[in-house]
Amino acid sequence: MEECPNRKVFDLLSSSFDRIDEAAWFIRLMEENYHSAEKFRWSLNSFLRTLKEIMQLVSMEVQGSKELSKLVAAKKSELSSDPLIAFLYKQRDIVVHKEMLKPASRGSVGFTRGRGMKLGLNLPIDPLSDSREAINKYIYFAAKDTDFMGILYAEEDGGGEYTCVQRQWRLSQFPETEITELAASAWEKVAQAFFDVAGEMGAKLIKPKFKLGNPNQVQFEIYKPEWVKEQLEHFKKLIAKNGA
């Protein structure tokens, strides 16, 4: 039986295929940990590391072929000239060799009915802090004064409205685009360069595409009314005890 060309190429480039899957997994981890600052940043750091390692591994796995090595070198040059890829590669080097990366972080506290923010207050969120700290700051203010925006739902009212935080993560060079969108775009570009090499080796591969999660689910952290009520009561007792 004739050997499947894709199987043969996969075996020859197994480490590179594994690394492209690993990079995709770290994007998923970013989405899953959007509201947990440390886990989000650590997932981003890991994505940056694996993204740059993909073509390095391809180079190693084809080094026995001069023609393929030339092709890989050309693909690496193309990627390095891409503004997004070049910027992310640089961020990887900073994380690995210099200091931690602190992305820009903003958000809104408000309420939602499950699709988007219905009413919210924009505010910066420390990139080292979880989203829950942002809503707790507002709850503390409401306990001390008043819920002037009317966004704290401490009881189930049947309307499907819930207190929430919508969070954004951005990088300085691309301030209008979510980090996960940048990561997905970068992954597709690097994966395509890799797939071009695999195609030259005889593999038949479809165009790589990374489908991000629904932003109405990823960017929003929704708080149950009983939790909001519990926090309100906690801060009211704290304020009554300490007078501030």
Legacy VTK file of the C-alpha trace (Angstrom):
# vtk DataFile Version 3.0
C-alpha trace
ASCII
DATASET POLYDATA
POINTS 244 float
0.000 0.000 0.000
1.337 3.437 -0.977
2.212 5.627 1.996
-0.004 8.686 2.541
2.036 11.805 1.578
0.592 13.773 4.478
1.634 11.045 6.913
5.156 11.022 5.517
5.511 14.814 5.759
3.992 14.829 9.238
6.575 12.320 10.407
9.389 14.430 8.937
8.045 17.649 10.504
6.485 16.192 13.641
8.103 18.662 16.053
6.990 21.631 13.964
3.407 20.360 13.746
3.437 19.823 17.495
4.652 23.383 18.101
1.996 24.934 15.856
-0.656 23.066 17.854
0.947 24.223 21.097
0.828 27.863 19.965
-2.877 27.493 19.133
-3.513 25.966 22.545
-2.001 29.011 24.256
-4.432 31.276 22.390
-7.257 29.155 23.802
-5.740 29.511 27.268
-5.723 33.293 26.848
-9.423 33.181 26.022
-10.188 30.885 28.954
-8.277 33.144 31.362
-9.335 36.567 30.069
-10.306 37.717 33.545
-7.417 36.137 35.454
-4.522 38.545 34.960
-1.603 36.263 35.782
-2.889 33.282 33.803
-3.697 35.497 30.822
-0.243 37.080 30.776
1.521 33.747 31.273
-0.471 32.251 28.392
0.462 35.242 26.224
4.135 34.830 27.116
3.995 31.149 26.205
2.260 31.928 22.923
4.963 34.439 21.978
7.655 31.885 22.746
6.090 29.059 20.757
5.159 31.319 17.825
8.805 32.193 17.208
9.963 28.615 17.731
7.790 27.189 14.932
9.947 28.234 11.979
13.106 27.587 13.991
12.000 23.975 14.345
11.095 23.775 10.661
14.647 24.904 9.836
16.081 22.136 11.979
13.808 19.467 10.533
14.634 20.255 6.877
18.336 21.025 7.325
19.245 17.921 5.318
17.803 19.511 2.156
19.448 22.600 0.664
16.394 23.475 -1.419
14.000 23.225 1.510
16.407 25.156 3.728
16.419 27.978 1.160
12.626 27.961 1.097
12.416 28.084 4.889
14.911 30.962 4.978
12.774 32.866 2.465
9.608 32.226 4.485
11.306 33.355 7.684
12.424 36.541 5.943
8.864 37.210 4.757
7.521 36.728 8.269
10.155 38.990 9.809
9.148 41.778 7.410
5.506 41.539 8.494
4.832 44.342 11.046
2.692 42.162 13.334
5.032 39.165 13.317
8.117 41.339 13.769
6.515 43.099 16.741
5.424 39.858 18.419
8.847 38.289 17.884
10.375 41.335 19.573
7.982 41.030 22.523
9.016 37.397 22.874
12.670 38.427 23.091
11.835 41.017 25.756
9.933 38.446 27.829
12.645 35.805 27.515
15.708 37.988 27.959
14.691 41.189 29.738
11.447 41.659 31.663
7.806 40.679 31.996
5.307 41.979 29.472
2.475 44.123 30.837
-0.192 44.639 28.152
-2.587 47.565 28.247
-5.771 46.610 30.068
-9.106 48.402 30.104
-12.645 47.444 30.835
-16.159 48.417 31.757
-18.271 47.574 34.774
-21.965 47.413 34.030
-24.768 44.990 33.275
-25.600 42.677 30.414
-28.484 40.589 29.162
-26.078 38.090 27.651
-25.183 39.945 24.458
-22.944 42.960 24.898
-22.813 45.660 27.534
-26.179 47.381 28.049
-24.870 50.062 30.382
-21.319 50.428 31.625
-18.646 52.640 33.097
-15.273 52.576 31.335
-12.201 52.372 33.518
-8.576 51.212 33.382
-7.901 47.800 34.913
-4.440 47.062 36.250
-2.896 44.387 33.974
-1.690 42.662 37.140
-5.207 42.509 38.627
-8.122 40.171 37.968
-11.380 41.567 36.572
-13.119 40.758 39.850
-11.049 43.458 41.558
-12.565 46.051 39.208
-16.152 45.160 40.067
-15.259 44.972 43.762
-14.024 48.564 43.621
-17.403 49.649 42.280
-19.278 47.519 44.817
-17.224 49.109 47.596
-18.137 52.577 46.309
-21.814 51.587 46.113
-21.714 50.216 49.667
-20.162 53.455 50.881
-22.375 55.789 48.862
-24.828 54.547 46.218
-25.055 52.396 43.115
-25.388 55.538 41.018
-25.427 53.602 37.727
-27.921 50.984 38.860
-25.763 48.117 37.621
-25.601 45.944 40.735
-28.121 43.124 40.479
-28.276 41.516 43.919
-31.543 39.651 43.318
-32.896 37.515 40.474
-35.623 39.646 38.886
-36.506 37.427 35.937
-35.236 39.987 33.438
-32.025 38.148 32.659
-29.889 41.131 33.623
-26.601 40.527 35.407
-23.737 42.614 36.728
-20.618 42.136 34.636
-17.154 43.286 33.657
-16.115 43.536 30.034
-12.342 43.404 29.668
-9.977 44.413 26.887
-6.336 43.450 26.445
-4.212 45.421 23.963
-0.576 45.882 22.898
0.954 49.337 22.396
1.732 48.887 18.695
-1.842 47.786 17.876
-4.077 49.711 20.325
-7.333 49.124 18.412
-7.159 45.325 18.270
-7.642 42.711 20.983
-4.540 40.662 21.772
-6.327 37.406 20.979
-7.234 38.737 17.522
-3.588 39.656 16.944
-2.490 36.227 18.151
-4.943 34.424 15.864
-3.814 36.482 12.867
-0.140 35.869 13.669
-0.759 32.149 14.133
-2.423 31.927 10.719
0.480 33.730 9.031
3.158 31.551 10.601
1.105 28.398 10.046
0.698 29.302 6.366
4.458 29.785 5.974
4.994 26.396 7.591
2.280 24.758 5.469
3.910 26.186 2.324
7.064 24.284 3.227
5.077 21.140 3.989
3.283 21.561 0.654
6.600 21.701 -1.156
7.376 18.368 0.476
4.187 16.857 -0.929
1.611 17.434 1.801
-1.939 18.438 0.867
-3.099 20.863 3.552
-6.024 23.277 3.804
-5.521 26.960 4.546
-4.908 27.348 8.298
-7.659 29.212 10.111
-7.985 29.974 13.824
-11.565 30.541 14.987
-11.728 32.666 18.101
-14.415 32.276 20.733
-17.487 34.501 20.892
-16.353 37.869 22.358
-19.676 38.120 24.226
-18.513 35.116 26.209
-14.731 35.628 26.258
-14.597 39.327 27.166
-17.423 39.252 29.716
-17.293 37.997 33.275
-20.819 37.760 34.683
-21.546 37.756 38.414
-24.398 35.905 40.058
-26.815 38.071 42.078
-26.093 36.148 45.282
-22.367 36.899 44.916
-23.051 40.610 44.307
-25.316 40.687 47.378
-22.668 38.931 49.459
-20.015 41.465 48.431
-22.309 44.414 49.120
-23.069 43.156 52.611
-19.384 42.442 53.243
-18.298 45.961 52.302
-21.154 47.603 54.230
-20.068 45.758 57.375
-16.441 46.679 56.720
-17.315 50.348 56.247
-19.520 50.381 59.367
-16.706 48.829 61.381
-13.879 51.016 60.106
-15.818 54.138 59.254
-14.313 54.300 55.754
LINES 1 245
244 0 1 2 3 4 5 6 7 8 9 10 11 12 13 14 15 16 17 18 19 20 21 22 23 24 25 26 27 28 29 30 31 32 33 34 35 36 37 38 39 40 41 42 43 44 45 46 47 48 49 50 51 52 53 54 55 56 57 58 59 60 61 62 63 64 65 66 67 68 69 70 71 72 73 74 75 76 77 78 79 80 81 82 83 84 85 86 87 88 89 90 91 92 93 94 95 96 97 98 99 100 101 102 103 104 105 106 107 108 109 110 111 112 113 114 115 116 117 118 119 120 121 122 123 124 125 126 127 128 129 130 131 132 133 134 135 136 137 138 139 140 141 142 143 144 145 146 147 148 149 150 151 152 153 154 155 156 157 158 159 160 161 162 163 164 165 166 167 168 169 170 171 172 173 174 175 176 177 178 179 180 181 182 183 184 185 186 187 188 189 190 191 192 193 194 195 196 197 198 199 200 201 202 203 204 205 206 207 208 209 210 211 212 213 214 215 216 217 218 219 220 221 222 223 224 225 226 227 228 229 230 231 232 233 234 235 236 237 238 239 240 241 242 243
